[in-house]
Amino acid sequence: MYGLSRRELEFAVLISSSHFVQHVFYRVLPPLVPVLAVALEYPLWQLGLLITLYSIGMGIVQAPLGVLADRVDRRYLLPVGLAVAGGAYVLFAFAPTLGGPLPAVTVFGPTFEGGFLVMAVAMVIVGVGLAVVHPAGYPMITDNVDDRNKGKVLGFFGASSKLGDAATPATIAALILLLSWEQIILVFGVVGILYGIALFLALRSDEFETVPSGQRTDDDTGAETTAELARTEPRTFFYPMAVIYFFFVSSSVTSHAITAFLPAFLVAVYAHSFEAVGVHVGAESVASVYFALVLLAGAAMQLYLGGVTDEYDSRLVLIGCMLLATVGMVALAVFDLHPAALVAVLFVLGGGLYGVNPARDALISDLTPPEFEGRVFGYIFTAGTLTGAAFPTLIGYLLEHLGMRSGYLVVSFGTVLAAVFVALLYSDRVFAPASEPEPDPDLRSGPEGSD
């Protein structure tokens, strides 16, 4: 974070905390699935449906929330969304009691009892509440950070998500020794509500800009100008944005294979276990540690590449990350790795696969007029989330029928294809950069305030 002013550093910590909380809430339910299966006697597919409902709720509403984020003070969107998600987890914790009086519902054969129905509603609300983070957060970074430092803050913002992914299972593993599943989810819910309130109070400071740029003047031509630009010269916006969408989709083939199936791959292929202080650490636990390493590698790489993105072409950074991820995937699929070599390969894989966020997000932001930024991020994440929703199922089928190693070798083509799509942005037929805009004179940051 070297070179940021104190104000920019404070803002980076504040906005990144919201991304951290979003991913913490995203990971609350999966570690509790084994506990819920025993306590509630729900089949695993029903518990998986709860996670799917969260993804659907989040995916669908990001686009409309992006439009809203370009029109409404984001101080009223971001904290409220996170508080609503916290409240939904409180509802989830009381679902067995609240759902008791409700009648069971039968849909195409399976029967869903009242408690499950309340949980389903709660998870949809969680997804809707957390969906505001991307369309509100990215434009706020543009409005509060000097262009010379945007990559660093985007790196911090992206790294916080991976830290949230890694922290939640570890926290739940500790809490489950002391609390019931209802109490654990209740704790997360109450903390989410309190965090939303605290974030609202922090954003009330006049120090940070939360009003959308299109609402700070009487000029109402921003959206029309953007639409006209997309029509008259698609190479400045429409074509490159389409390429970024295909980059999202192709790279998510590989990322879904890691997120959903890496622990299963490591157990099936390596089954590493060991004894420590008289305690046997099984293959499943070791695989979880390896998976956490991948996420932490992604966080570390994002912090580093954020600064790199400020100095070098984002396209070059993206291609480099995809090539690193491809090397990691191929090595994982082809070679029989020693435990130390496996750690190195997983670090390369995680760094390449999850280190792309600062360069990717900076490229989207640079292509988008400020008054249009919220909805563009909303559209991109909605399209990417909904397109990739079926990938875990398809990848699972592939791994089951081809085998783990062959299946992972096949899905490694996702990162290769992603690099090819980014390379298209070097073609004048696809991408013609617009002229550089004048710096915003109202942006209150600069070298004079640097630490």
N, C-alpha and C positions, 0 to 999 in steps of 0.2 A: 504493500500500500504506500510505498515511498512516493513522495511528490504530491500527495493529496493535501489540500488545505484542511484545517481542523474542522470546518463546517462540512466539507465533503466526506471526511472520515466519519464524523458523527452520523451523517445521513446514510453512508454505506452500512454502518453497523445497524442502524434502525431499519432500513428497507430489507437488509439481508436477514434480519431476525424474523420478518414475516415469511420469507421463503423457507427458513429453517422450520418454523412452526407448521407451515403447509405440509412439508414432507414428513414431519413428525406425525401429524394427524393422518397422513396417507398410509403410514406403516403401523398404526395402532392395532388394527384388526388381525393381519396375517399371523403375528406371533401367538395370538390368543386362539387361533382356530382349533388346535388340538384340545385346549381346555374347554372351549365352547362345545365341541363335539361330544365330550364326555358329560359335561354338566347339563346340557340341554337336549342331548340325544338327537341333534339334527344331523342329517347326512352331510357329508363333505360337500356335495354339489350345491346344497342349499347355502352353506356358509360361503362357498365360492361365489354364489349369486349375489350375496351382500356386497362383496368387493366389486363385482361387475356393476352393480347399481351405482356405487360410488363413482366409478369411472364414467359411466354413461351420464350421470348427473353433471359431473364436472365437464365432460367433453361438450355436451350440448349447449351449455349456457355461457361458455367462454366468449363466443362470438357476440351475442347480444350484450354481454357485460363489457366487451371491448368498445362497442358503440357508446354505451353508457359512460364508460371511463373517459371518453373524449368530450363528454357534455356536462358531467357532474363533478363537483369537487371531490377528488379522490380521498380526501380525509374522511368523507362519509361512506365511501365504498370499502376501502381496504380493512379498516378496523372492524366495521360492522360485519363484513363477510367472515372474518376469523372468529368473531364472537358468536355469530350464528352457528358456525361449525362446532364450536365448543358446546353451545346449547344443545345441538343435535346429539352429541356424545352423551350429555346428561340424560337426554331422552332415551338413548340406547341402553344406558345403565339400568333404567327403570322399566325397560320393555317387558320383561316377564310379568311384572305386577300390573302395568297399564294394559297389557294385551290379554290378561286373563279373562276379562268379561267379554272380549270380542269373539264373534263366531269364526270358526275356521273357514277357509276359502279353498275350494278345489279348482285348479286350473290345469286342463288337459291331463287329468289323472292325478298328479301329485297334490297333496293337501298341505296348506300352510296354516298353522295355528296362529292365534292372535298375537302372541309375543313376537313371532317371526315377522308378522306384518308391520308391527311397530318398529322393529329393527330395520326393516327394509325402507320404511319412510325416513327413518333417522339417517341412514346411509346416503340416500338421495340428497337430503338436506346438507349433510357434510360435504358432499361433492359440489353442490351449488355454492355453499359458503366459501369454500377454498378456491373456487374457480376464478375469483376476482384478483388473485395475487399476480398472475402474469399480465393481464391487460391493464391493470393499474400500476404495477410495480415498474415495468420497463419504461413507460413514458415519464414516470416520476424521476427515474435515473437520468433520462435525457434532459429534463427540466432543471435538475439540481446539481449536475456534474459538468464540469468543463469537458469539451470534446476530447481534449488531450488526455484526459484521465478516465474516459468512459469505460475503456476495456478493463482497467483495474477494478472498477466498481462492479462491472458485470461479472468479472471473475470471482469477486467476493460474494456476490449475489448467487452465482451458480454453485460455488463451493459449499455454501451454507445448506443447500438442498441435500447434497450428499452426506454432509455431517448429520443432518436430520434423519436421513435414511439409515445411517449406521448407528445413531444414538438410541433410536426407539426400541429396537429389539433388545439391546443391552439393558435399557432401563426397565423394560417389562420383565426381563429375566430376573432382575433383582426384586421388583415389586411383587412378583408372583409368589415369592417366598414368604411374604408378609400379608398380602391382601387377597381377597376374592376377585374374580374377574369383574364383577359389577363395581367393586370399589376402585379397581385400577382404571376402568373406563371413566368412572365418575371423576377421579382425580384429573385425568387428562381434560375432561370436559370443563371442569371448573377453572383449571389453569388457562384454558383457551378463552373463556369469557373474560377473566381478569386481564389476560394479555391484550385482548381487543380493546378493553377500556383504557389500559395504559398506553397503547399505540395511538388511540384517538387523542389522548391528552398530549402526547409527545408531538403529534403532527399539528396541534393547534398553534404551536410556536410560529411566529412570523418569520423564523429563520429559514423555513423550508417552503418551497413552492408546491402546492397541491392542486391549484386550479388549472384545468386543461388550457393549453396555449390558445386554442381556438375560442375560448371563452374570456380571454383576458383583453380582447379588443372588440370594437364594434364591427370589425370587418367579418362578414359572414360568408366569405368566398372560399374558405380553405378547402372544404370537402369537394366543392365544384371544381376547383383548380386541380385537385388530385385526380378526380375522375377524368377530367379533360386531358390531363397529362398521360394517364394510362391509355386513353384512346388514341391520342395523336402520336405519341412516341412510346410504344409498349416496351422498348428496350431499356428504358430508364426505371420501369417499375414492374409491369405485368410479367414480362418474360423472366427476369431474374427471380421474381417472387415465386413463379411457378417452379423454377429450378430448385429453389430452397425447399419448397413443399416436397418435391420428389427426393431431395436429400434427406428430409425428415423421414419419409416413408422407408426408403432403402436402408438407412442407418438403423432405424428402429427394428428392422428384422433381426439384426445382430444384437442390439441392446435388449430386446425382449428375450432372446435366447439366453443371455447372461442373467438378466433379472429374474426370470421365471425358473430357469433350469440349471444354473451353474452349480448349486449345492448337490442336486441330483446327479449331475455329470461327474462331479468330484468323488461322490460316494461310489458310483458305479464303476468308474475307471481307475481311481486311485485307492479309495478306502483307507486313507491314512488315519491311524490312531496311535495313541501313546499312553504310557503310565507316568503320572506325576504325583509325587508325595503319596503314593499308595492309592491314588484315584485313577481309574481308567477313563480316559477321554476318548469317546467313540468317534467313528468316522463322520457321523452327522454333525457333531459339535465342531470337529476340525474343519469340515466343509463350510460351516457358518463363519468361522474365523477367516478362512480364505475369502469368502464372499465380502466380508466387511473390509478386507484389505483392498479389494477391487474398488469399492466405493470410496475409501479413504484416498486411494491413488487418484481417482477422478477429482476429488476435492483439492488435493495438493496441486495437481496439474492445472486446474482452473485458476488457482491463485497465481501460478506462474505465468500461464498463457494470457491472463488478463493484461499484464504489463506488456507482453510480447505483441498482443493485438493492437496496443496503442502505437507501436513502432513499425509493425509490418503489415502487409496486405492480409486481410482476413481470409481471403480465398486460399492463400498459401498455407496459413495455419490450419484451416479445415482439411485440406488435402493431406498435410503431414499427420494430423491426428488420425484420419481414416487409414492411412498406410500403417501407422503404429498399431492400431486396433487389428488390422488384417494380419500383421505379423504375429500378434499375440494369439489370435484365434487359430491360425494355421499351426502354430507351434503346439498349442493346447490339443488340437485334434490329431496331429501326426506323430509327435514324439512322446516317448515314455519318460517323463521328467522326474528328476530327483527332487525331493521336497524343497531344497534351496532354489533350484532352477525353476520350480513351479511358482514360488513366490515372485521371482523376477519376471516371469512371463505374465503372471496375473497383474503385476504392477504396470507393465507395459500396456496390457490389454485395457485395464481400467483407466489409465492415464489417457490413452488414445480415444477410447470410446466415449468417456464421460468428460474429457477435457475440452470438448468442442464448444461448449456453451458460450464463453465470452466472444469468440470470433463469430459464431453463428448469429448470436443476438446483436452484436455490433453491426454486422452486415445488414440484418433486417432493419435495424434502427436507422442506419445511414441511408438506406433506400427509401425510407418512409418520411413524408412530411410530418412535422411534430403534431399538427392538429389531427392527424389520421392514425397515429401510432398505436393507440389503445386498441382500436378495432382490428388493425392488421395483426398484432400479436394474438388477439382473440381468435381471429379467423385461422391463423396458422396453427395454433395449438388445438383448436377445435377439429380442424381437418386432420391433423396428425394423430390426435387421440382416437378419433372415430375410425380412421383408416386402419390404425394399428390394433384396434380392439380384438380382432380375430387372430392376430399373429400368434399369441401363446398357444391357442388350440391347434393351429396349423403346424407350428414348430414341434409341439408335443407329439403330434401324429408322425411327423417326419423322424423324430428321434426314436420313436417306438419301432418304426418299420425299417429304418436304415441302420440303427445302432447309434450310440452316443458319439463316437469319434467321426463316423461318416456324416452324421447329421450336422455336427458342428462345423465340419469342413464345408458343407453345402451352404450353411447360413453365413459363413464368412464372406460370401460373395455380396452380402448386403453392404459391407463397408467399402468393398471395391467399387460397387455401383455408385455409392454415395460420392466417392472421390471423382468418379467420371462425371457425375452431374455438376459438381463444383467446378471442374475443369471447363465445362461449357461456358462458365461466366467469363472466361478469358477470350471468348469469341465476340467480335464486334456485332455479329448477327443476333446475339442473344442479349448482350449487356453493353449499353452505352451510358457511362456514368453521367449524371446531371452535373451542372456547374456547382461549385462549392457555394453554400449559403454564407451570408455574412454572419459573424458571431453575434450572439444575443447580448445586447448591451445591458440587459437586466439580470444576467446570470451573475450572481454575487460570489464569484470564486476567482482565483487567479494566483499567480506566484507570490503576490504580496502576503497572502494568508497561508502560505505553505509552511508545513512543519519541517 
